[in-house]
Amino acid sequence: MRVLLLNMPWSPIDLPSLALGILKRSVDERVAGATCEVLHANLEFTDWITRRTEFSAEDYEYYALSSYFLGCGDWVFSSALYDDPAWKDAEFTEVMTGKLRSSRMRMTRRLHAVVPEFVEQIARRVADLAPDVVGLTSTFQQNAAALAAARHIKRLAPRIVTVMGGANCDAEQGAAVHRNFPFVDFVVRGEGEDAFPRLLETLRDGSGADAAAGIPGLCHRRDGSSVANPMPTGPLPPAAILPPDYSGYFERLAASVARNWVEPKLVVEGARGCWWGEKHHCTFCGLNGSFMQFRSKSPDTFYQEIMDLAERHRVLDMYVVDNILDMRYLSTVLPRIIDSGYDLRMHIEIKANMRRPQLQVLADAGLIYVQPGIESLNSRVLDLMDKGVSGCQNVRMLRDAAETGLSVSWNYLHGFPGETADDYDPVIRQLPALEHLNPPVDLSARIAVERFSPYFDRPELGFTGLRPEEHYLFTYDLPEEELHDLAYVFQAPERGIGDDTVTRLNEAIAAWKKHHTDSRLTHTDLGDEIVLVSRRYSFDWRTRRLTDPFSVAVFRLLDQPHSPAALHRKATADPAFADRAPQDVQALLDEWTALGVTFTDAGHYVHIAPASVNQDLLRLDHMSHLHARPASEPTDGSVATARPAPAPALP
């Protein structure tokens, strides 16, 4: 039996497909008499389209990722799915005018007109290879392309068995795919490394529909009608999750024009599910699909997989796809990576309440890109999300990541039922103080309602009357009730803050992004005093010295979020400060917040000055200004200013 796995656009070109890598290994190791190869049609497309248009790496990223909620990538391939280069062009143009800039509109419509030729070419290549089974993966904006390929392959070679799977085929979505597109013979719903080999064995042995009926989650046909087997009752155990086989990807990339666009990365997987989501499912998150249960590979297994992949492919950049880090790995896998001598550079998702020593372990192990799921800096809004962190904890994460050398990727979201402008106004006022820390990757975005999220499943949380997002209507020729099962993203009435607050929030974020590169705020603890150095657009002070012992003690406590009452209780536990009153603490907090040294939210405060990364140089800077100290110090003796000559205004 010959099996061909097909990775259509818009799968990322800088990453091999983890899903197909796992399936290739599962076929090779578990299906007797079968051989399996992967056709990287996403790279084939890159070479094909660059010979015909002024197509760039930025364009590919746009259709693969950036335009996901607009559906542009899927609409591009709808013309090939329906054999019509002008498929719903008028509807697309009407809806997207004003949402897309003119150059992007022109490129999208041009791609839409020409991709049927590419899909036909790929289908002929597959037919010439004459596999027994073609497996197509579908994730994000890959659905229309995968369906189009299946249709053309089936037309050219009806004997080839077509199988689809992936995130777009989970639960109801997979059943809808199978029901509505008869050229897809089977749909594997859920985790495929068990179901797909079992399906191949039934096909090899000629077992027929009765055997197919015993495979959980599988969609098949009986007497011409679509049948969806019940979903599996539980997820695969971690020992059953195979490492991927990326044979052929790096060789194909090296021969593609895409080699000049990207730095390839390995994709590794240590865990599935989300241990936080098992207890508190974030209200807007649908990422884990049918199986939220967290399970992770043994530390030895995961470490060995990382090392084997790095050694085999000679690639040190790695993308860890786990939705959340298994905290055991901090004391097991990561120390071994540190000791390995490999200069790995890794990206991983973490929980935002991790402490500085834990972040330092990540940094030392090469996990220099982290996605902590911050989403907001206001505790009340975070409570509406059921995130399990506070605004001050999220700001602390940004501060400690800057101190440990981690680059933070995060999004600011709004539009949660129950939020108000009062939740955002204090944050907006304080954003200029944070410009030295990593800004969001983009402007604030209104949340989308995703399948599998609590907002989708529980209308009492605030969203009712959900309809498939508009782009599904001009991508597929299906009635709305079928689109409802096929879709992942849904239209919903706007909730939460209004346009005025959104505008002010995004203006503040835009300024943050503009000024970030030139901004700085650090502190150096010299024992009997703390020196603060600031270079930020909205603050004209440059150097501040905390010399009063009580101020130094309070500042050190603000390494972690505290309420004023807790600060006073802890600080006055020292007999030297027993006579200090609560108002003394509040006066310091008010002053430091005005200076942009502390961030406050929900009655708590945290300082936002990372420790200086080069304390020797900062000490020299501090010493050079000692003789410039003003003759008179502030009356409370807590903060003295040693001002150099005024710095030129920032542009």
DRENLUM-949721 format. One line per field, with one value per residue (C-alpha): residue number from 1; residue in one letter; x, y, z. Coordinates in nm, 3 decimals. Example, Ala and Ser with C-alpha at 12.3 -4.5 7.8 and 13.67 -1.06 7.14 Angstrom:
BEGIN
num: [1/2];
residuo: [a/s];
X: [1.230/1.367];
Y: [-0.450/-0.106];
Z: [0.780/0.714];
This chain:
BEGIN
num: [1/2/3/4/5/6/7/8/9/10/11/12/13/14/15/16/17/18/19/20/21/22/23/24/25/26/27/28/29/30/31/32/33/34/35/36/37/38/39/40/41/42/43/44/45/46/47/48/49/50/51/52/53/54/55/56/57/58/59/60/61/62/63/64/65/66/67/68/69/70/71/72/73/74/75/76/77/78/79/80/81/82/83/84/85/86/87/88/89/90/91/92/93/94/95/96/97/98/99/100/101/102/103/104/105/106/107/108/109/110/111/112/113/114/115/116/117/118/119/120/121/122/123/124/125/126/127/128/129/130/131/132/133/134/135/136/137/138/139/140/141/142/143/144/145/146/147/148/149/150/151/152/153/154/155/156/157/158/159/160/161/162/163/164/165/166/167/168/169/170/171/172/173/174/175/176/177/178/179/180/181/182/183/184/185/186/187/188/189/190/191/192/193/194/195/196/197/198/199/200/201/202/203/204/205/206/207/208/209/210/211/212/213/214/215/216/217/218/219/220/221/222/223/224/225/226/227/228/229/230/231/232/233/234/235/236/237/238/239/240/241/242/243/244/245/246/247/248/249/250/251/252/253/254/255/256/257/258/259/260/261/262/263/264/265/266/267/268/269/270/271/272/273/274/275/276/277/278/279/280/281/282/283/284/285/286/287/288/289/290/291/292/293/294/295/296/297/298/299/300/301/302/303/304/305/306/307/308/309/310/311/312/313/314/315/316/317/318/319/320/321/322/323/324/325/326/327/328/329/330/331/332/333/334/335/336/337/338/339/340/341/342/343/344/345/346/347/348/349/350/351/352/353/354/355/356/357/358/359/360/361/362/363/364/365/366/367/368/369/370/371/372/373/374/375/376/377/378/379/380/381/382/383/384/385/386/387/388/389/390/391/392/393/394/395/396/397/398/399/400/401/402/403/404/405/406/407/408/409/410/411/412/413/414/415/416/417/418/419/420/421/422/423/424/425/426/427/428/429/430/431/432/433/434/435/436/437/438/439/440/441/442/443/444/445/446/447/448/449/450/451/452/453/454/455/456/457/458/459/460/461/462/463/464/465/466/467/468/469/470/471/472/473/474/475/476/477/478/479/480/481/482/483/484/485/486/487/488/489/490/491/492/493/494/495/496/497/498/499/500/501/502/503/504/505/506/507/508/509/510/511/512/513/514/515/516/517/518/519/520/521/522/523/524/525/526/527/528/529/530/531/532/533/534/535/536/537/538/539/540/541/542/543/544/545/546/547/548/549/550/551/552/553/554/555/556/557/558/559/560/561/562/563/564/565/566/567/568/569/570/571/572/573/574/575/576/577/578/579/580/581/582/583/584/585/586/587/588/589/590/591/592/593/594/595/596/597/598/599/600/601/602/603/604/605/606/607/608/609/610/611/612/613/614/615/616/617/618/619/620/621/622/623/624/625/626/627/628/629/630/631/632/633/634/635/636/637/638/639/640/641/642/643/644/645/646/647/648/649/650/651];
residuo: [m/r/v/l/l/l/n/m/p/w/s/p/i/d/l/p/s/l/a/l/g/i/l/k/r/s/v/d/e/r/v/a/g/a/t/c/e/v/l/h/a/n/l/e/f/t/d/w/i/t/r/r/t/e/f/s/a/e/d/y/e/y/y/a/l/s/s/y/f/l/g/c/g/d/w/v/f/s/s/a/l/y/d/d/p/a/w/k/d/a/e/f/t/e/v/m/t/g/k/l/r/s/s/r/m/r/m/t/r/r/l/h/a/v/v/p/e/f/v/e/q/i/a/r/r/v/a/d/l/a/p/d/v/v/g/l/t/s/t/f/q/q/n/a/a/a/l/a/a/a/r/h/i/k/r/l/a/p/r/i/v/t/v/m/g/g/a/n/c/d/a/e/q/g/a/a/v/h/r/n/f/p/f/v/d/f/v/v/r/g/e/g/e/d/a/f/p/r/l/l/e/t/l/r/d/g/s/g/a/d/a/a/a/g/i/p/g/l/c/h/r/r/d/g/s/s/v/a/n/p/m/p/t/g/p/l/p/p/a/a/i/l/p/p/d/y/s/g/y/f/e/r/l/a/a/s/v/a/r/n/w/v/e/p/k/l/v/v/e/g/a/r/g/c/w/w/g/e/k/h/h/c/t/f/c/g/l/n/g/s/f/m/q/f/r/s/k/s/p/d/t/f/y/q/e/i/m/d/l/a/e/r/h/r/v/l/d/m/y/v/v/d/n/i/l/d/m/r/y/l/s/t/v/l/p/r/i/i/d/s/g/y/d/l/r/m/h/i/e/i/k/a/n/m/r/r/p/q/l/q/v/l/a/d/a/g/l/i/y/v/q/p/g/i/e/s/l/n/s/r/v/l/d/l/m/d/k/g/v/s/g/c/q/n/v/r/m/l/r/d/a/a/e/t/g/l/s/v/s/w/n/y/l/h/g/f/p/g/e/t/a/d/d/y/d/p/v/i/r/q/l/p/a/l/e/h/l/n/p/p/v/d/l/s/a/r/i/a/v/e/r/f/s/p/y/f/d/r/p/e/l/g/f/t/g/l/r/p/e/e/h/y/l/f/t/y/d/l/p/e/e/e/l/h/d/l/a/y/v/f/q/a/p/e/r/g/i/g/d/d/t/v/t/r/l/n/e/a/i/a/a/w/k/k/h/h/t/d/s/r/l/t/h/t/d/l/g/d/e/i/v/l/v/s/r/r/y/s/f/d/w/r/t/r/r/l/t/d/p/f/s/v/a/v/f/r/l/l/d/q/p/h/s/p/a/a/l/h/r/k/a/t/a/d/p/a/f/a/d/r/a/p/q/d/v/q/a/l/l/d/e/w/t/a/l/g/v/t/f/t/d/a/g/h/y/v/h/i/a/p/a/s/v/n/q/d/l/l/r/l/d/h/m/s/h/l/h/a/r/p/a/s/e/p/t/d/g/s/v/a/t/a/r/p/a/p/a/p/a/l/p];
X: [0.000/0.133/0.023/0.081/0.026/-0.049/0.028/-0.159/-0.133/-0.165/0.041/0.338/0.644/0.900/0.770/0.727/0.380/0.377/0.055/0.187/0.524/0.347/0.120/0.415/0.586/0.267/0.214/0.576/0.591/0.240/0.096/0.261/0.338/0.271/0.504/0.437/0.565/0.478/0.421/0.495/0.244/0.273/0.633/0.531/0.279/0.538/0.758/0.461/0.308/0.633/0.684/0.350/0.307/0.502/0.433/0.641/0.704/0.482/0.201/0.228/0.224/-0.083/-0.289/-0.154/-0.204/-0.280/-0.606/-0.746/-1.049/-1.123/-1.099/-0.895/-0.674/-0.967/-1.153/-0.850/-0.883/-1.263/-1.230/-1.045/-1.294/-1.586/-1.405/-1.484/-1.205/-1.469/-1.635/-1.830/-1.589/-1.860/-1.967/-1.609/-1.538/-1.852/-1.788/-1.411/-1.402/-1.297/-1.155/-0.863/-0.630/-0.650/-0.320/-0.424/-0.764/-0.597/-0.358/-0.634/-0.856/-0.565/-0.468/-0.831/-0.836/-0.518/-0.505/-0.735/-0.444/-0.213/-0.457/-0.507/-0.130/-0.092/-0.378/-0.217/0.111/-0.064/-0.249/0.079/0.235/-0.059/-0.081/-0.350/-0.445/-0.402/-0.424/-0.489/-0.441/-0.651/-0.565/-0.642/-0.681/-0.603/-0.955/-1.060/-0.723/-0.734/-1.092/-1.007/-0.714/-0.929/-1.192/-0.946/-0.757/-1.079/-1.185/-0.855/-0.810/-1.134/-0.962/-0.744/-0.891/-0.906/-0.886/-0.902/-0.813/-0.671/-0.804/-1.066/-1.208/-1.273/-1.615/-1.906/-1.671/-1.539/-1.888/-1.993/-1.692/-1.776/-2.148/-2.111/-1.811/-1.858/-1.514/-1.371/-1.399/-1.310/-1.264/-1.055/-1.186/-0.966/-0.616/-0.514/-0.213/-0.439/-0.738/-0.548/-0.335/-0.644/-0.827/-0.535/-0.540/-0.910/-0.845/-0.547/-0.738/-1.063/-1.253/-1.517/-1.773/-1.808/-1.442/-1.463/-1.759/-1.533/-1.288/-1.386/-1.444/-1.416/-1.660/-1.728/-2.006/-2.253/-2.485/-2.395/-2.483/-2.239/-2.193/-2.005/-1.880/-1.901/-1.599/-1.338/-1.430/-1.089/-0.760/-0.456/-0.220/0.112/0.304/0.099/0.198/0.475/0.763/0.738/0.934/1.026/1.202/1.206/1.089/1.426/1.551/1.244/1.277/1.641/1.528/1.248/1.246/1.110/1.461/1.538/1.233/1.244/1.464/1.324/1.225/1.159/0.819/0.827/0.550/0.575/0.212/-0.147/-0.443/-0.425/-0.388/-0.532/-0.822/-0.916/-0.993/-1.084/-1.156/-1.077/-1.409/-1.289/-1.052/-1.142/-0.789/-0.803/-1.107/-1.262/-0.997/-0.898/-0.739/-0.374/-0.121/0.251/0.537/0.786/1.075/1.322/1.112/1.061/1.426/1.543/1.300/1.436/1.794/1.726/1.552/1.823/2.099/1.926/1.825/2.101/1.842/1.844/1.528/1.230/0.862/0.703/0.335/0.216/-0.076/0.084/0.416/0.428/0.576/0.766/0.986/1.133/1.324/1.369/1.387/1.512/1.816/1.926/1.892/2.104/2.371/2.357/2.569/2.315/2.234/1.865/1.622/1.271/0.922/0.665/0.335/0.342/0.117/0.159/0.203/0.541/0.806/1.143/1.355/1.131/1.163/1.539/1.537/1.344/1.590/1.894/1.746/1.699/1.326/1.375/1.026/0.738/0.365/0.217/-0.144/-0.160/-0.464/-0.538/-0.383/-0.704/-0.797/-1.171/-1.154/-0.915/-1.171/-1.433/-1.198/-1.137/-0.764/-0.653/-0.409/-0.430/-0.336/-0.036/0.082/0.070/0.274/0.517/0.555/0.647/0.897/1.062/1.076/1.264/1.503/1.572/1.606/1.283/1.086/0.714/0.452/0.106/-0.225/-0.456/-0.818/-1.144/-1.516/-1.595/-1.953/-1.968/-1.657/-1.690/-1.487/-1.404/-1.202/-0.991/-0.945/-0.688/-0.489/-0.489/-0.355/-0.068/0.041/0.302/0.484/0.517/0.679/1.013/0.843/0.729/0.414/0.134/0.210/-0.072/-0.346/-0.622/-0.862/-1.225/-1.263/-1.404/-1.639/-1.470/-1.615/-1.533/-1.501/-1.730/-1.866/-1.979/-2.112/-2.272/-2.495/-2.564/-2.212/-2.329/-2.337/-2.656/-2.781/-2.438/-2.396/-2.095/-1.859/-1.943/-1.645/-1.784/-2.087/-1.880/-1.629/-1.864/-2.181/-2.365/-2.681/-2.624/-2.717/-2.434/-2.196/-2.279/-2.132/-1.839/-1.734/-1.486/-1.540/-1.881/-2.042/-2.174/-2.317/-2.050/-2.019/-1.814/-1.652/-1.759/-1.567/-1.446/-1.269/-1.131/-0.990/-0.819/-0.681/-0.540/-0.391/-0.206/-0.089/0.025/0.232/0.375/0.483/0.630/0.837/0.934/1.270/1.401/1.249/1.423/1.348/1.580/1.675/1.995/1.994/2.317/2.230/2.167/2.001/1.826/1.903/1.635/1.719/1.444/1.434/1.068/0.876/0.616/0.846/1.107/1.305/1.616/1.769/1.616/1.778/1.585/1.794/1.550/1.567/1.189/1.152/1.412/1.228/0.892/1.037/1.189/0.854/0.699/0.895/0.565/0.216/0.096/-0.192/-0.099/-0.216/0.005/0.301/0.255/0.219/0.531/0.746/0.661/0.743/1.096/1.123/1.314/0.995/0.741/0.643/0.557/0.187/-0.023/-0.038/0.343/0.316/0.034/0.232/0.521/0.287/0.116/0.451/0.598/0.287/0.299/0.664/0.582/0.778/0.484/0.172/-0.154/-0.466/-0.747/-0.595/-0.254/0.080/0.396/0.713/0.789/1.166/1.367/1.704/1.978/2.136/2.478/2.507/2.874/2.803/2.503/2.713/2.960/2.668/2.546/2.891/2.938/2.629/2.706/2.872/2.575/2.335/2.120/2.199/1.848/1.685/1.308/1.169/1.076/1.430/1.301/1.381/1.671/1.731/2.065/1.976/2.218/2.177/1.826/1.804/1.679/1.310/1.222/1.066];
Y: [0.000/0.343/0.641/1.003/1.284/1.621/1.954/2.223/2.602/2.789/2.572/2.782/2.750/2.792/2.488/2.125/1.989/1.829/1.645/1.488/1.416/1.217/1.040/0.946/0.782/0.612/0.461/0.351/0.193/0.056/-0.044/-0.355/-0.336/0.038/0.314/0.681/1.004/1.373/1.612/1.968/2.140/2.463/2.494/2.383/2.666/2.920/2.836/2.822/3.155/3.352/3.268/3.431/3.723/3.961/3.734/3.776/3.621/3.889/3.785/3.420/3.510/3.724/3.446/3.180/3.368/3.739/3.724/3.425/3.605/3.757/3.420/3.553/3.246/3.006/3.225/3.227/2.849/2.843/2.906/2.574/2.398/2.503/2.504/2.870/3.134/3.403/3.216/3.471/3.744/4.009/3.903/3.900/4.243/4.397/4.264/4.323/4.672/4.891/4.597/4.534/4.793/4.816/4.637/4.345/4.330/4.314/4.037/3.830/3.847/3.767/3.462/3.353/3.364/3.162/2.897/2.649/2.590/2.512/2.271/2.091/2.062/1.916/1.675/1.549/1.500/1.298/1.092/1.018/0.902/0.663/0.622/0.403/0.662/1.039/1.201/1.575/1.783/2.092/2.356/2.727/2.858/2.525/2.391/2.514/2.422/2.071/2.018/2.149/1.910/1.616/1.702/1.726/1.412/1.214/1.337/1.238/0.910/0.784/0.473/0.682/0.690/1.043/1.104/1.438/1.526/1.803/2.081/2.185/1.832/1.802/1.693/1.859/2.024/1.690/1.547/1.850/1.812/1.449/1.513/1.792/1.691/1.338/1.335/1.300/0.929/0.940/1.206/1.137/1.343/1.401/1.263/1.074/0.865/0.584/0.616/0.669/0.351/0.154/0.290/0.196/-0.157/-0.192/-0.065/-0.297/-0.599/-0.515/-0.527/-0.284/-0.071/-0.298/-0.252/0.123/0.143/0.038/0.328/0.610/0.949/0.823/0.949/0.695/0.601/0.318/0.265/0.610/0.793/0.969/0.801/0.969/0.727/0.854/1.056/0.884/0.882/1.016/1.142/0.936/0.866/1.050/0.730/0.688/1.032/0.961/1.192/1.338/1.226/1.534/1.348/1.555/1.891/2.057/1.919/2.054/2.391/2.415/2.384/2.642/3.018/3.016/2.936/3.306/3.412/3.220/3.063/2.712/2.583/2.241/2.176/1.976/1.859/1.771/1.790/1.820/1.982/2.249/2.188/2.531/2.481/2.156/2.361/2.699/2.704/3.055/3.183/3.281/2.990/2.706/2.588/2.244/2.128/1.806/1.718/1.960/1.691/1.770/1.496/1.521/1.300/1.180/1.422/1.165/1.107/1.475/1.562/1.282/1.386/1.742/1.624/1.371/1.627/1.889/1.641/1.492/1.817/2.047/2.308/2.489/2.701/2.517/2.591/2.409/2.366/2.283/2.504/2.539/2.436/2.125/2.274/1.951/2.033/2.330/2.092/1.801/1.873/2.231/2.180/1.897/2.127/2.386/2.124/1.981/2.255/2.313/2.679/2.615/2.898/2.799/2.945/2.819/2.917/2.964/3.084/3.454/3.408/3.235/3.381/3.529/3.223/3.008/3.255/3.250/2.872/2.924/3.186/2.975/2.681/2.890/2.949/3.309/3.355/3.306/3.353/3.393/3.457/3.802/3.935/4.223/4.434/4.476/4.226/4.258/4.186/3.897/3.759/3.775/3.559/3.320/3.363/3.308/3.601/3.970/4.282/4.340/3.981/4.029/4.349/4.169/3.904/4.173/4.325/3.996/3.877/4.195/4.136/3.773/3.842/3.676/3.819/3.820/3.770/3.872/4.014/4.271/4.161/4.345/4.291/4.070/4.072/4.276/4.489/4.868/5.176/5.204/4.884/5.034/5.399/5.341/5.106/5.349/5.624/5.402/5.256/5.531/5.408/5.060/5.161/5.002/4.660/4.437/4.585/4.370/4.228/4.436/4.677/4.554/4.316/4.243/3.880/3.630/3.359/3.026/2.677/2.471/2.786/2.849/3.155/2.921/2.643/2.853/3.135/3.243/3.393/3.665/3.556/3.430/3.389/3.296/3.275/3.162/3.446/3.622/3.488/3.133/3.255/3.358/3.073/2.772/2.687/2.551/2.642/2.825/2.527/2.328/2.622/2.637/2.290/2.355/2.689/2.757/3.134/3.294/3.634/3.774/4.107/4.336/4.327/4.527/4.862/5.102/5.252/5.557/5.345/5.111/5.411/5.551/5.208/5.153/5.501/5.428/5.087/5.244/5.497/5.214/5.026/5.342/5.440/5.096/5.064/5.389/5.348/5.237/5.201/5.005/4.990/4.899/4.794/4.918/4.793/5.119/5.288/5.211/5.396/5.429/5.527/5.626/5.714/5.725/5.956/6.075/6.125/6.398/6.263/6.062/5.942/5.895/5.774/5.610/5.682/5.664/5.309/5.288/5.374/5.113/4.851/4.930/4.928/4.585/4.451/4.579/4.317/4.128/4.282/4.410/4.609/4.921/4.750/4.446/4.669/4.859/4.541/4.380/4.694/4.786/4.435/4.576/4.761/5.040/5.133/5.066/5.433/5.460/5.512/5.366/5.710/5.707/5.399/5.548/5.869/5.668/5.470/5.782/5.948/5.642/5.585/5.946/5.895/5.576/5.355/5.148/5.009/4.984/4.782/4.648/4.804/4.641/4.785/4.642/4.818/4.804/4.865/4.558/4.518/4.675/4.416/4.577/4.688/4.785/5.038/5.170/5.213/5.419/5.625/5.669/5.771/6.021/6.206/6.211/6.551/6.685/6.615/6.920/7.100/7.051/6.709/6.637/6.714/6.352/6.237/5.941/6.034/6.247/6.350/6.364/6.520/6.524/6.788/6.772/6.504/6.608/6.548/6.217/6.239];
Z: [0.000/-0.101/0.103/0.003/0.253/0.097/0.268/0.076/0.113/0.341/0.572/0.698/0.479/0.758/0.946/0.847/0.917/1.261/1.184/0.864/1.025/1.298/1.049/0.830/1.124/1.237/0.890/0.850/1.194/1.241/0.902/0.763/0.394/0.367/0.253/0.317/0.161/0.209/-0.081/0.034/-0.193/0.008/-0.114/-0.463/-0.464/-0.352/-0.651/-0.888/-0.790/-0.780/-1.147/-1.225/-0.985/-0.763/-0.467/-0.150/0.189/0.340/0.108/0.207/0.578/0.522/0.367/0.602/0.929/0.933/0.737/0.924/1.066/0.725/0.550/0.255/0.230/0.206/-0.043/-0.272/-0.322/-0.340/-0.714/-0.749/-0.522/-0.742/-1.081/-1.132/-1.151/-1.082/-0.792/-0.583/-0.681/-0.666/-0.316/-0.191/-0.338/-0.190/0.161/0.168/0.017/0.306/0.500/0.264/0.119/-0.259/-0.326/-0.106/-0.276/-0.619/-0.510/-0.350/-0.655/-0.887/-0.681/-0.680/-1.058/-1.117/-0.841/-1.024/-1.260/-0.968/-0.803/-1.134/-1.170/-0.819/-0.879/-1.201/-1.019/-0.749/-1.010/-1.188/-0.860/-0.830/-0.452/-0.305/-0.042/-0.024/0.319/0.334/0.648/0.712/0.971/0.978/0.618/0.453/0.420/0.076/-0.076/0.073/-0.046/-0.392/-0.417/-0.306/-0.567/-0.854/-0.750/-0.733/-1.075/-1.235/-1.048/-0.891/-0.750/-0.515/-0.164/-0.021/0.355/0.537/0.894/1.109/1.329/1.071/1.083/1.455/1.585/1.396/1.148/1.022/0.992/0.786/0.556/0.491/0.448/0.196/-0.013/-0.151/-0.313/0.040/0.112/0.482/0.749/1.058/1.349/1.651/1.700/1.388/1.484/1.601/1.368/1.042/1.063/1.161/0.857/0.631/0.768/0.687/0.334/0.290/0.416/0.237/0.565/0.444/0.625/0.925/1.020/0.952/1.188/1.474/1.439/1.683/1.522/1.165/0.901/0.625/0.383/0.403/0.107/-0.021/0.302/0.530/0.868/1.155/1.419/1.778/1.883/2.101/2.469/2.570/2.431/2.345/2.634/2.605/2.534/2.215/2.078/1.828/1.736/1.384/1.079/0.876/0.595/0.277/0.410/0.454/0.124/-0.057/0.115/0.006/-0.357/-0.322/-0.361/-0.005/0.122/0.069/0.267/0.593/0.856/0.891/1.232/1.376/1.531/1.855/2.083/2.450/2.558/2.441/2.611/2.879/3.252/3.328/3.089/3.263/3.574/3.424/3.051/2.926/2.799/2.450/2.378/2.142/2.066/2.226/2.033/2.156/2.412/2.686/2.906/2.963/2.903/2.844/2.735/2.992/3.038/2.903/2.592/2.516/2.572/2.346/2.071/2.081/2.063/1.786/1.567/1.619/1.538/1.236/1.068/1.199/1.293/1.628/1.591/1.737/1.775/2.069/1.985/2.338/2.439/2.781/2.932/3.150/3.466/3.533/3.237/3.426/3.652/3.413/3.039/3.043/3.271/3.041/2.740/2.920/2.988/2.634/2.481/2.203/2.146/2.090/2.018/2.112/2.119/2.370/2.533/2.911/3.192/3.269/3.644/3.619/3.849/3.754/3.846/3.627/3.341/3.385/3.335/3.011/2.892/2.981/2.789/2.475/2.500/2.402/2.251/2.492/2.449/2.797/2.699/2.858/2.664/2.907/3.184/3.383/3.652/3.612/3.239/3.306/3.552/3.277/3.069/3.362/3.302/3.659/3.662/3.755/3.563/3.789/3.738/3.362/3.391/3.619/3.347/3.093/3.336/3.434/3.073/2.981/3.269/3.175/2.802/2.689/2.398/2.479/2.210/2.326/2.213/2.368/2.338/2.406/2.357/2.657/2.784/3.102/3.050/3.063/2.980/3.350/3.317/3.040/3.135/3.415/3.193/2.900/3.127/3.237/2.903/2.840/3.151/2.994/2.667/2.765/2.787/2.498/2.341/2.198/1.854/1.708/1.806/2.032/1.861/1.937/2.034/1.788/1.910/1.835/1.824/2.135/2.351/2.650/2.468/2.188/2.409/2.683/2.553/2.911/2.910/2.674/2.310/2.149/1.793/1.660/1.283/1.078/0.999/0.676/0.481/0.496/0.296/-0.005/0.021/0.023/-0.168/0.134/0.326/0.653/0.870/0.710/0.738/1.107/1.150/0.916/1.063/1.342/1.380/1.432/1.400/1.722/1.836/1.973/2.348/2.595/2.527/2.254/1.966/2.160/2.421/2.154/1.966/2.275/2.365/2.017/2.001/2.325/2.196/1.868/2.063/2.273/1.961/1.809/2.112/2.239/2.065/2.216/2.562/2.877/3.245/3.474/3.838/4.015/4.379/4.539/4.885/5.070/4.775/4.446/4.125/3.857/3.499/3.256/2.887/2.794/2.566/2.818/3.119/3.140/3.435/3.360/3.688/4.033/4.351/4.635/4.944/5.234/5.384/5.408/5.037/4.949/5.155/4.997/4.646/4.701/4.819/4.496/4.306/4.352/4.337/4.676/4.813/5.015/5.334/5.269/5.189/5.514/5.716/5.571/5.574/5.934/6.051/6.061/6.396/6.222/6.036/6.309/6.327/5.955/5.886/5.601/5.443/5.413/5.193/4.988/4.934/4.789/4.565/4.436/4.362/4.192/3.983/3.865/3.770/3.579/3.817/3.939/3.772/3.962/3.901/4.121/4.434/4.384/4.277/4.120/4.012/3.638/3.631/3.526/3.695/3.486/3.261/3.301/3.659/3.635/3.362/3.551/3.863/3.659/3.528/3.886/4.012/3.731/3.849/4.222/4.200/4.004/4.291/4.364/4.688/4.821/4.838/4.849/5.191/5.265/5.186/4.984/4.625/4.512/4.154/3.980/3.648/3.358/3.092/2.940/2.674/2.332/2.280/2.121/1.777];
